[in-house]
Every structure is written in C-alpha cells, then in structure tokens.
C-alpha cells in the first residue's frame, strides 16, 4: 500500500487571521513534512474563487514543491479538464515531470461546482463531453510527445510537445470517479480511480467493480487498484481523535455543502450529473451531524491501532487500495494536522508496510 497526502488549501472555518498567505505557508510546511516522514505522494487540488478551497494551478504549485522536496511523488488531484486547454495541460505535465526528476503523477477530473464553472463561462452541462474529448488527447500527448484532435471543443492540429515527455505516464494517470459514468470512463481509458470515502464501503464498492469491468472490456491484464481519499485524524487518545473528527469533519461538510450547492436541486436536471440528484436528497434528509457520523464511521480515523484496523477491514471489502490522507481541513489548527502526520507516518504506515511484506513473503 502506498500513502499520499491530499492538500486542499481551505480557509473556511477559520477566523480573519487565516489569510490566504497563511494558508499557503502552513500547507507548504505540511507538504515538506510529508516528504520527510515517508508519505509516497502529494496530491494537490484545483479549485477556484472560494474559501472552500483555492489552488488555481496545481501544476505550478507542484513545480515549486519539486524544488522543496527530495523524493515524494507530485500528483494533480486533480486537473479539472474542462477548465483547461489540453495542449497546455500536456505541456505543463511534461515540464513538471522533467524538473522533478520523473516524480509527476497526472490526476484529472471534470468538476462539480457551478460557482467555479460560471466565471470560466463554460456550460457545466458540457463537462462530460469536454472531458471525454480532452482526456485521451492529453494522455496520448504524454505517451507519444504529440497532441492532436478533431473534436467539437478542442480541435487541435498535430503538434509536438516540448520538452518531450521523458517516460511513460502509464500507471501514473488517475481520474476522479465519484459517479458511475466517471468510473466507467476511467475503466475505458485504462487509468486508475481516485475516490473519496463518503460512507460505508459496502455501498461504494460497486463503482470499483464497474471500473474493473470496463477496464477488462478494453484492456488486457488486471485492473489497477483504486486510490481512496480519507479525512484522517490520528491521535494516541481515541476519544480525542473522535471528538476532533466530529468537529472538523462537520465544519468541512458545511463548506462542501455550500461550495457545491448541495441543498439545491440543480443536479437532478443538470446533464451529466443526474447520479448526484438522489445523493443530494439523502444528504438533505440526514443533516450535517448525521452526515458527519457516517463519514467518521467509514474514515481511517482514531488511534494508530484503530487506523490500522480500519485499513485492514476495508481491504476485506474492496481488496487492495492506496490511501490518500487529507490531514488538514475544516478549521483544524496546524498543530493538530502536524501531530496526525507525524504519528501516522511513524506508527500506521510502517505497520501496514510490515504486514504487506509478510503477506508477500508468505505467498512466495
């Protein structure tokens, strides 16, 4: 199992002292610490215009991290394809891979927020078409060094990418899959899933199965394992971890509800987002407190031993997966996130790695 850190750049839930500059200063400190304590990847969002999350160019940020870190992988979590020109994405990813010594990981998604689509003056209902047209163009460019396309949204004459991609991005390309059609498309493209824990994994496993089924139709060999993002709090005191989880997860969910307008009904009629309509109805019925309880029950959260136990329990349901840890969110003080990262890195990750090593040795 590999472990990542999901960075979200959130000022929601803090007071006026949390300036944008302070958000970035403290996120950078956590990113450098993640490299030092042994996490495998940094994953950086693309979000715009709102205190829910703001990193308008994750490739630029990761290029900066390439110079501040030594070994950690640098992942876009994710480039929102409909908001970006595919030629520029391919160029910048090739450049990031070169300046980082081959540490770049390409993650992509299609976006969910009207708050972000509107200023870009892009019709949100075209997102699926735009993604399905642009994603293969970018992937082909990163493999061959040339980009071209004759589609509706991104007509592109054959053009060489410089600097040329130095090595294949196969196995280093992910797609966010939080809806059935996104899971199916990721399988058709042959890329890995990037998912977020939102409730019991018995309910979410279907999207992993759907991805694997589509992968099998279009590609040879076994489907790649998913990456799953959890909101992680690790503390030697289990009650304190649960109490902090309740506080910070509830605040985060309030920011999520506002940013994505989840109290509204527009997803029911928005082309390409119909699957979110039923989920919104359930969320409105539950309310924030019950939503938070569901999140907390499913998340990797608690003492180091409890975190390890939750990882093993999830593996019994979904099989092998990589874990991406969102460690700061919802008004959490820097010191709490720092403590989680250090404890998780020193107690949880080594225990999982030791377990996996024994499993491999037993199978030999």
VOFI-619502 format. One record per residue: residue in one letter; x, y, z of N, C-alpha, C in turn. Coordinates in steps of 0.05 Angstrom, whole numbers, padded with zeros to 5 digits, always signed. Layout:
# VOFI-619502
AXYZXYZXYZ
...
# end
This chain:
# VOFI-619502
X+00017-00024+00000+00000+00000+00000+00017+00025+00000
X+00010+00044-00017+00023+00070-00017+00005+00091-00004
X+00017+00111+00008+00003+00131+00023+00009+00159+00011
X-00013+00174+00007-00010+00202-00002-00021+00222+00018
X-00016+00247+00012-00027+00269+00028-00043+00287+00008
X-00068+00290+00014-00086+00307-00002-00086+00336+00009
X-00078+00355-00007-00076+00383+00002-00100+00398-00010
X-00115+00413+00007-00139+00426-00003-00139+00456-00001
X-00121+00468+00015-00119+00498+00016-00146+00511+00023
X-00154+00506+00047-00181+00515+00056-00178+00536+00078
X-00192+00558+00076-00193+00578+00098-00220+00578+00111
X-00239+00563+00101-00266+00561+00113-00263+00549+00141
X-00277+00561+00161-00276+00551+00188-00256+00564+00206
X-00240+00582+00194-00220+00597+00210-00230+00626+00213
X-00217+00640+00230-00223+00668+00234-00208+00686+00214
X-00211+00712+00216-00198+00730+00197-00168+00729+00197
X-00156+00718+00218-00127+00716+00219-00116+00696+00199
X-00134+00678+00189-00125+00658+00169-00126+00671+00141
X-00104+00686+00135-00102+00698+00109-00095+00677+00087
X-00099+00685+00062-00091+00666+00041-00061+00659+00043
X-00045+00679+00050-00016+00674+00052-00010+00654+00074
X-00025+00656+00097-00020+00638+00118-00029+00609+00111
X-00051+00607+00096-00060+00581+00087-00037+00568+00071
X-00025+00582+00053-00004+00571+00036+00021+00565+00052
X+00028+00583+00070+00052+00579+00086+00050+00553+00102
X+00027+00549+00114+00024+00525+00131+00020+00499+00114
X+00007+00501+00091+00005+00478+00074+00032+00469+00063
X+00049+00489+00057+00076+00483+00047+00092+00468+00069
X+00089+00478+00094+00103+00464+00116+00094+00435+00118
X+00068+00430+00116+00058+00403+00117+00068+00386+00094
X+00069+00398+00070+00079+00383+00046+00108+00375+00050
X+00124+00392+00060+00152+00386+00065+00155+00364+00086
X+00138+00366+00107+00138+00346+00128+00129+00319+00117
X+00110+00318+00099+00101+00293+00087+00124+00279+00073
X+00141+00294+00060+00164+00282+00047+00183+00271+00068
X+00187+00285+00089+00206+00277+00110+00197+00252+00125
X+00171+00249+00130+00162+00227+00147+00155+00202+00130
X+00157+00204+00104+00155+00179+00088+00130+00175+00071
X+00113+00195+00069+00090+00192+00051+00100+00189+00022
X+00085+00175+00006+00094+00169-00021+00087+00192-00041
X+00064+00205-00037+00055+00225-00056+00043+00249-00043
X+00045+00272-00057+00029+00296-00051+00008+00298-00073
X-00017+00304-00065-00039+00308-00084-00050+00335-00080
X-00051+00351-00101-00059+00379-00098-00083+00384-00116
X-00104+00396-00103-00129+00402-00117-00126+00424-00137
X-00146+00426-00155-00150+00451-00170-00178+00461-00161
X-00178+00484-00148-00204+00497-00141-00200+00527-00143
X-00222+00541-00147-00221+00570-00153-00242+00585-00137
X-00235+00610-00130-00255+00632-00124-00267+00630-00096
X-00262+00610-00079-00278+00606-00055-00261+00596-00032
X-00268+00604-00007-00253+00595+00016-00256+00565+00021
X-00274+00551+00007-00276+00522+00009-00249+00510+00001
X-00236+00521-00019-00211+00510-00029-00201+00528-00051
X-00176+00536-00051-00166+00553-00072-00137+00547-00079
X-00134+00532-00101-00108+00528-00113-00113+00529-00143
X-00111+00552-00156-00119+00555-00184-00101+00541-00204
X-00077+00534-00196-00059+00519-00215-00042+00499-00199
X-00052+00475-00198-00037+00455-00181-00010+00447-00194
X-00007+00449-00220+00018+00442-00232+00040+00463-00224
X+00032+00488-00224+00051+00509-00214+00060+00503-00186
X+00040+00497-00168+00047+00492-00140+00065+00467-00138
X+00060+00446-00153+00076+00422-00152+00104+00427-00163
X+00107+00445-00182+00134+00452-00192+00150+00465-00170
X+00137+00481-00153+00150+00493-00130+00158+00471-00110
X+00140+00452-00106+00146+00430-00087+00168+00412-00097
X+00172+00411-00123+00193+00395-00134+00220+00405-00124
X+00223+00431-00120+00248+00443-00111+00250+00443-00081
X+00229+00437-00066+00229+00438-00037+00229+00410-00024
X+00225+00389-00040+00224+00362-00030+00245+00345-00044
X+00249+00321-00034+00271+00304-00044+00261+00280-00060
X+00239+00267-00050+00232+00241-00062+00203+00237-00067
X+00186+00252-00055+00157+00247-00056+00145+00252-00084
X+00126+00235-00092+00112+00238-00117+00095+00263-00117
X+00090+00274-00140+00077+00300-00142+00052+00297-00160
X+00028+00295-00148+00004+00288-00163-00016+00311-00164
X-00028+00314-00188-00050+00333-00191-00076+00320-00182
X-00088+00331-00162-00112+00317-00150-00137+00333-00150
X-00146+00344-00172-00139+00336-00199-00138+00361-00217
X-00127+00359-00241-00131+00379-00262-00160+00376-00271
X-00176+00398-00270-00204+00396-00279-00203+00402-00309
X-00206+00380-00324-00201+00381-00353-00218+00402-00367
X-00244+00404-00362-00260+00424-00378-00252+00453-00373
X-00237+00459-00352-00228+00487-00347-00201+00493-00360
X-00189+00474-00373-00162+00477-00382-00159+00468-00411
X-00140+00481-00425-00135+00474-00453-00117+00449-00453
X-00125+00428-00467-00110+00402-00465-00081+00405-00474
X-00075+00422-00494-00048+00426-00502-00031+00437-00480
X-00041+00457-00465-00026+00469-00443-00023+00449-00420
X-00043+00433-00415-00040+00413-00394-00018+00393-00400
X-00018+00383-00425+00003+00364-00433+00031+00377-00431
X+00034+00402-00440+00060+00415-00439+00069+00418-00410
X+00051+00427-00392+00059+00432-00365+00065+00407-00350
X+00050+00385-00355+00056+00360-00342+00083+00348-00351
X+00089+00351-00376+00115+00342-00386+00137+00358-00373
X+00133+00384-00370+00153+00400-00357+00156+00394-00328
X+00134+00390-00314+00135+00383-00285+00150+00357-00282
X+00145+00337-00299+00159+00312-00297+00189+00315-00301
X+00197+00333-00319+00225+00337-00324+00239+00351-00301
X+00227+00373-00291+00241+00388-00270+00240+00373-00243
X+00222+00354-00240+00220+00339-00214+00235+00313-00215
X+00249+00307-00237+00263+00282-00239+00245+00258-00242
X+00223+00261-00256+00205+00239-00261+00185+00233-00238
X+00179+00252-00222+00161+00248-00199+00133+00256-00204
X+00126+00265-00228+00099+00275-00233+00079+00253-00236
X+00055+00258-00226+00032+00239-00229+00009+00256-00239
X-00005+00246-00260-00026+00262-00272-00053+00251-00263
X-00068+00268-00248-00095+00262-00240-00114+00282-00253
X-00137+00273-00262-00156+00291-00276-00184+00286-00266
X-00201+00307-00270-00229+00305-00262-00245+00324-00280
X-00271+00326-00275-00288+00343-00292-00302+00365-00277
X-00300+00366-00251-00312+00389-00236-00342+00385-00230
X-00350+00398-00208-00377+00394-00199-00391+00420-00190
X-00377+00442-00190-00387+00466-00177-00395+00488-00198
X-00420+00497-00196-00429+00519-00213-00413+00545-00205
X-00406+00547-00180-00391+00571-00171-00365+00574-00186
X-00353+00552-00195-00328+00552-00210-00333+00553-00240
X-00353+00538-00249-00358+00538-00278-00367+00565-00289
X-00383+00580-00273-00395+00605-00283-00373+00626-00291
X-00353+00632-00274-00334+00652-00281-00317+00644-00306
X-00314+00618-00310-00299+00609-00334-00316+00611-00359
X-00342+00617-00355-00361+00620-00377-00362+00594-00394
X-00363+00572-00379-00365+00545-00392-00391+00533-00382
X-00407+00523-00400-00432+00509-00393-00425+00483-00379
X-00433+00481-00354-00428+00457-00338-00439+00432-00350
X-00461+00435-00365-00473+00411-00377-00457+00400-00401
X-00436+00414-00409-00418+00403-00429-00394+00389-00417
X-00393+00387-00391-00369+00377-00378-00361+00348-00386
X-00382+00331-00388-00376+00303-00395-00365+00302-00424
X-00377+00316-00442-00367+00316-00470-00338+00327-00471
X-00334+00349-00457-00308+00362-00457-00287+00343-00446
X-00293+00330-00423-00274+00312-00411-00268+00289-00429
X-00289+00276-00440-00285+00253-00457-00270+00259-00482
X-00271+00284-00491-00256+00292-00515-00227+00298-00508
X-00223+00313-00486-00196+00323-00480-00178+00303-00466
X-00189+00286-00449-00173+00268-00433-00156+00249-00451
X-00167+00237-00472-00150+00220-00488-00129+00236-00503
X-00135+00260-00510-00115+00277-00524-00090+00282-00505
X-00096+00288-00480-00074+00293-00461-00058+00268-00457
X-00072+00246-00453-00058+00220-00448-00041+00212-00471
X-00051+00215-00496-00035+00209-00519-00011+00226-00521
X-00014+00252-00515+00009+00271-00517+00031+00263-00497
X+00023+00254-00473+00042+00247-00452+00056+00221-00459
X+00044+00205-00476+00057+00179-00484+00074+00182-00509
X+00064+00198-00528+00077+00199-00555+00093+00224-00559
X+00088+00246-00544+00101+00271-00548+00087+00288-00569
X+00064+00279-00579+00048+00294-00599+00019+00296-00590
X+00006+00319-00594-00022+00322-00588-00037+00330-00613
X-00061+00318-00616-00078+00326-00638-00106+00318-00631
X-00126+00331-00645-00154+00325-00640-00171+00339-00661
X-00194+00326-00667-00212+00338-00686-00240+00339-00675
X-00243+00342-00649-00269+00341-00636-00283+00368-00636
X-00306+00369-00623-00323+00392-00623-00311+00415-00607
X-00298+00409-00584-00289+00430-00566-00260+00437-00569
X-00243+00417-00576-00214+00421-00576-00202+00413-00602
X-00209+00425-00625-00196+00419-00650-00166+00427-00648
X-00149+00408-00653-00120+00413-00649-00104+00400-00671
X-00090+00416-00687-00072+00404-00707-00049+00390-00693
X-00039+00369-00706-00017+00353-00694+00006+00372-00687
X+00014+00371-00661+00034+00389-00651+00053+00374-00632
X+00078+00378-00634+00098+00365-00617+00100+00379-00590
X+00101+00364-00569+00104+00375-00542+00134+00378-00536
X+00142+00402-00527+00169+00406-00518+00169+00420-00491
X+00184+00411-00471+00202+00388-00473+00186+00362-00478
X+00199+00344-00492+00186+00318-00497+00182+00303-00471
X+00161+00288-00469+00157+00271-00445+00181+00252-00443
X+00191+00249-00419+00216+00233-00415+00210+00203-00410
X+00187+00197-00399+00180+00169-00395+00149+00166-00394
X+00140+00142-00396+00111+00137-00398+00096+00145-00373
X+00072+00155-00376+00054+00161-00354+00035+00138-00348
X+00038+00116-00361+00022+00092-00355+00027+00084-00326
X+00006+00080-00311+00008+00074-00283+00011+00099-00266
X+00015+00122-00279+00017+00147-00265-00006+00166-00272
X-00027+00155-00283-00050+00172-00291-00075+00162-00276
X-00089+00181-00264-00113+00176-00247-00136+00193-00257
X-00160+00184-00251-00184+00200-00256-00202+00199-00232
X-00213+00222-00224-00232+00223-00202-00258+00208-00210
X-00267+00190-00194-00290+00174-00201-00310+00174-00178
X-00327+00195-00177-00347+00197-00157-00375+00193-00168
X-00377+00184-00193-00403+00178-00205-00399+00153-00222
X-00420+00138-00228-00417+00114-00244-00406+00120-00272
X-00414+00142-00285-00404+00147-00312-00374+00154-00311
X-00365+00167-00289-00336+00173-00287-00320+00147-00282
X-00331+00129-00266-00318+00104-00261-00315+00088-00286
X-00337+00087-00302-00337+00072-00327-00317+00085-00347
X-00316+00111-00349-00298+00124-00367-00269+00120-00359
X-00263+00120-00333-00236+00114-00324-00227+00086-00332
X-00246+00067-00330-00240+00040-00339-00235+00038-00368
X-00251+00052-00385-00247+00052-00414-00220+00065-00421
X-00212+00086-00406-00187+00099-00412-00163+00083-00402
X-00168+00064-00383-00147+00048-00372-00130+00062-00351
X-00143+00081-00337-00128+00096-00316-00139+00087-00288
X-00124+00095-00268-00132+00088-00241-00154+00106-00230
X-00169+00095-00211-00190+00111-00198-00179+00127-00175
X-00190+00150-00171-00184+00166-00147-00212+00172-00134
X-00217+00161-00111-00244+00162-00099-00242+00175-00071
X-00265+00184-00061-00266+00196-00034-00285+00180-00017
X-00277+00174+00007-00294+00160+00026-00317+00178+00034
X-00342+00169+00030-00365+00185+00038-00385+00169+00054
X-00380+00144+00059-00398+00127+00074-00389+00098+00073
X-00406+00080+00081-00398+00051+00082-00387+00041+00055
X-00365+00027+00057-00353+00018+00032-00368-00005+00019
X-00386-00018+00033-00403-00037+00021-00421-00024+00000
X-00427+00002+00004-00443+00017-00015-00427+00028-00038
X-00402+00033-00034-00385+00046-00055-00371+00025-00072
X-00370+00001-00064-00354-00019-00078-00363-00023-00107
X-00389-00017-00112-00400-00020-00139-00385-00004-00160
X-00375+00020-00152-00361+00036-00172-00333+00025-00178
X-00321+00012-00158-00296-00002-00164-00301-00026-00183
X-00322-00041-00177-00329-00063-00195-00335-00054-00223
X-00349-00031-00225-00356-00020-00252-00331-00012-00267
X-00312+00001-00253-00287+00008-00265-00272-00016-00275
X-00271-00037-00258-00256-00061-00265-00269-00075-00289
X-00296-00075-00290-00310-00088-00312-00304-00074-00339
X-00305-00047-00338-00299-00032-00363-00270-00034-00371
X-00252-00035-00351-00224-00039-00357-00220-00066-00372
X-00233-00087-00362-00230-00113-00374-00239-00114-00403
X-00260-00098-00409-00270-00097-00437-00251-00085-00456
X-00234-00066-00447-00218-00050-00465-00188-00054-00463
X-00180-00068-00442-00151-00071-00437-00144-00099-00427
X-00120-00107-00431-00111-00133-00421-00099-00130-00393
X-00097-00153-00379-00085-00153-00353-00104-00144-00331
X-00096-00145-00306-00113-00137-00284-00117-00107-00282
X-00141-00099-00273-00146-00071-00270-00129-00060-00247
X-00120-00035-00248-00104-00024-00227-00121-00019-00202
X-00109-00021-00179-00123-00016-00154-00131+00013-00151
X-00153+00019-00137-00161+00047-00133-00144+00062-00112
X-00144+00088-00114-00135+00105-00092-00159+00117-00079
X-00159+00116-00052-00182+00125-00036-00173+00147-00017
X-00187+00170-00018-00180+00193-00001-00198+00193+00024
X-00186+00194+00047-00199+00196+00073-00191+00222+00087
X-00209+00232+00104-00203+00254+00122-00193+00241+00148
X-00167+00243+00152-00153+00227+00172-00145+00244+00196
X-00152+00234+00220-00142+00245+00245-00131+00221+00261
X-00106+00223+00268-00093+00201+00284-00082+00213+00310
X-00090+00201+00332-00083+00211+00359-00080+00188+00378
X-00062+00189+00396-00058+00168+00416-00083+00165+00434
X-00099+00186+00436-00124+00185+00451-00147+00182+00432
X-00160+00159+00433-00181+00153+00414-00205+00171+00416
X-00212+00178+00441-00235+00196+00445-00229+00224+00434
X-00205+00233+00438-00197+00259+00427-00198+00259+00397
X-00189+00237+00385-00190+00235+00356-00219+00236+00346
X-00237+00222+00359-00265+00222+00351-00278+00250+00355
X-00272+00262+00377-00283+00289+00383-00273+00309+00362
X-00247+00308+00355-00237+00326+00335-00248+00320+00308
X-00251+00294+00303-00263+00286+00278-00291+00298+00274
X-00307+00296+00296-00334+00306+00295-00334+00336+00289
X-00316+00350+00303-00315+00379+00300-00306+00387+00271
X-00283+00377+00263-00271+00386+00238-00285+00374+00213
X-00294+00350+00215-00309+00338+00192-00335+00352+00188
X-00349+00359+00210-00375+00373+00208-00370+00401+00195
X-00349+00415+00203-00343+00441+00191-00336+00437+00161
X-00320+00417+00155-00313+00413+00127-00338+00407+00110
X-00356+00391+00121-00380+00384+00106-00398+00408+00101
X-00398+00427+00120-00413+00452+00116-00401+00467+00093
X-00374+00468+00091-00362+00481+00068-00368+00467+00042
X-00368+00441+00043-00375+00425+00019-00403+00430+00009
X-00422+00431+00028-00450+00436+00021-00453+00463+00008
X-00439+00483+00018-00441+00510+00007-00428+00512-00020
X-00404+00501-00023-00389+00504-00048-00403+00490-00071
X-00413+00467-00066-00426+00451-00087-00457+00455-00088
X-00467+00473-00071-00495+00479-00070-00512+00454-00068
X-00504+00437-00048-00517+00411-00046-00545+00413-00033
X-00553+00436-00024-00580+00440-00014-00600+00445-00037
X-00589+00450-00061-00606+00456-00084-00614+00431-00099
X-00629+00435-00120-00639+00412-00136-00628+00412-00164
X-00608+00429-00170-00600+00431-00198-00587+00406-00209
X-00575+00389-00191-00562+00365-00202-00583+00346-00214
X-00607+00347-00206-00628+00329-00216-00632+00333-00246
X-00628+00357-00256-00633+00363-00284-00608+00370-00299
X-00585+00372-00286-00560+00380-00300-00550+00356-00316
X-00546+00360-00341-00536+00339-00359-00509+00330-00350
X-00506+00303-00346-00481+00292-00338-00477+00289-00308
X-00497+00300-00293-00494+00299-00263-00519+00287-00250
X-00535+00272-00266-00560+00262-00256-00556+00243-00232
X-00534+00229-00231-00529+00210-00209-00526+00224-00182
X-00519+00250-00183-00516+00265-00158-00543+00273-00146
X-00564+00273-00162-00590+00282-00153-00601+00267-00129
X-00600+00240-00131-00610+00223-00109-00592+00226-00085
X-00566+00228-00089-00548+00232-00066-00554+00258-00051
X-00560+00279-00066-00567+00304-00053-00592+00302-00035
X-00612+00287-00045-00636+00283-00028-00629+00269-00002
X-00612+00249-00004-00604+00234+00021-00589+00253+00040
X-00571+00269+00029-00555+00287+00046-00574+00307+00060
X-00593+00317+00046-00612+00337+00058-00628+00324+00080
X-00636+00299+00076-00651+00285+00097-00635+00280+00122
X-00609+00274+00118-00592+00267+00141-00585+00291+00158
X-00578+00313+00145-00568+00336+00160-00538+00333+00166
X-00525+00355+00173-00496+00355+00177-00486+00336+00198
X-00499+00335+00221-00489+00318+00242-00490+00289+00235
X-00512+00280+00223-00513+00252+00214-00494+00246+00191
X-00491+00265+00173-00472+00262+00152-00444+00258+00163
X-00437+00274+00183-00411+00272+00196-00407+00245+00209
X-00428+00235+00222-00426+00209+00235-00420+00187+00215
X-00433+00189+00192-00428+00169+00171-00400+00171+00160
X-00390+00195+00156-00363+00199+00147-00343+00187+00168
X-00347+00194+00193-00329+00186+00214-00328+00156+00217
X-00351+00143+00214-00352+00114+00217-00336+00100+00195
X-00336+00112+00171-00322+00099+00148-00293+00107+00146
X-00285+00130+00157-00258+00140+00153-00237+00124+00169
X-00212+00127+00159-00189+00118+00174-00182+00139+00195
X-00192+00135+00219-00190+00156+00240-00190+00143+00267
X-00173+00153+00286-00172+00142+00313-00144+00140+00322
X-00139+00121+00341-00112+00116+00350-00097+00102+00327
X-00070+00100+00329-00056+00085+00308-00067+00057+00304
X-00072+00043+00326-00083+00015+00323-00110+00015+00310
X-00127+00035+00316-00153+00037+00304-00151+00043+00274
X-00133+00060+00267-00128+00067+00238-00120+00042+00223
X-00101+00027+00235-00092+00002+00222-00115-00018+00219
X-00131-00021+00240-00153-00039+00239-00173-00031+00217
X-00178-00005+00214-00197+00004+00193-00186-00001+00165
X-00161+00002+00161-00149-00004+00135-00153-00034+00128
X-00147-00051+00147-00150-00080+00143-00179-00087+00137
X-00197-00074+00153-00226-00080+00149-00236-00072+00121
X-00226-00049+00112-00235-00040+00085-00223-00058+00063
X-00199-00067+00067-00187-00086+00047-00204-00111+00044
X-00217-00120+00065-00233-00144+00063-00258-00139+00046
X-00266-00114+00043-00289-00107+00027-00282-00101-00002
X-00262-00084-00006-00256-00074-00033-00230-00085-00045
X-00215-00100-00029-00189-00110-00038-00167-00089-00034
X-00145-00092-00047-00123-00074-00043-00129-00046-00054
X-00119-00026-00040-00122+00001-00048-00099+00018-00037
X-00094+00041-00049-00076+00060-00037-00092+00081-00022
X-00080+00092-00001-00095+00111+00016-00083+00139+00013
X-00101+00158+00007-00093+00186+00006-00106+00200+00030
X-00089+00213+00046-00098+00224+00071-00101+00254+00070
X-00125+00264+00073-00130+00293+00076-00126+00298+00106
X-00106+00313+00113-00097+00315+00141-00104+00342+00153
X-00110+00362+00137-00118+00388+00148-00143+00398+00134
X-00163+00405+00149-00189+00413+00137-00207+00423+00160
X-00228+00438+00152-00250+00445+00170-00242+00462+00194
X-00223+00480+00191-00215+00497+00214-00195+00484+00232
X-00183+00463+00225-00164+00448+00242-00139+00465+00246
X-00130+00468+00271-00104+00482+00276-00081+00467+00264
X-00061+00482+00257-00037+00470+00245-00025+00448+00262
X-00025+00453+00289-00012+00434+00307-00025+00407+00307
X-00052+00406+00303-00066+00381+00302-00059+00365+00277
X-00058+00379+00255-00050+00366+00230-00021+00356+00231
X-00004+00372+00242+00024+00365+00245+00027+00339+00262
X+00012+00338+00283+00013+00314+00301+00002+00289+00287
X-00020+00292+00272-00031+00270+00257-00010+00259+00237
X+00002+00277+00222+00021+00269+00201+00045+00254+00213
X+00055+00264+00235+00079+00251+00247+00071+00224+00259
X+00048+00222+00273+00040+00197+00285+00033+00177+00264
X+00018+00185+00244+00010+00166+00223+00035+00156+00208
X+00054+00174+00204+00078+00166+00190+00096+00148+00206
X+00096+00151+00232+00114+00135+00249+00101+00109+00259
X+00075+00107+00260+00062+00084+00272+00045+00068+00252
X+00029+00082+00236+00009+00068+00219+00023+00058+00194
X+00036+00075+00179+00048+00067+00154+00069+00044+00157
X+00087+00045+00177+00105+00023+00180+00091-00004+00186
X+00070-00002+00202+00055-00027+00209+00042-00039+00184
X+00030-00023+00167+00018-00033+00142+00039-00043+00123
X+00061-00030+00121+00083-00039+00104+00094-00066+00113
X+00097-00069+00140+00107-00094+00151+00087-00117+00146
X+00061-00111+00149+00041-00131+00143+00041-00140+00114
X+00044-00120+00096+00044-00126+00067+00069-00143+00060
X+00092-00136+00072+00117-00151+00067+00114-00180+00075
X+00102-00185+00098+00098-00212+00107+00079-00227+00089
X+00059-00213+00079+00039-00226+00061+00053-00234+00035
X+00070-00217+00025+00085-00224+00000+00103-00247+00005
X+00118-00247+00027+00136-00268+00033+00122-00295+00037
X+00098-00294+00049+00083-00319+00053+00073-00331+00026
X+00069-00313+00007+00059-00322-00019+00081-00333-00037
X+00106-00328-00030+00129-00336-00047+00135-00366-00043
# end
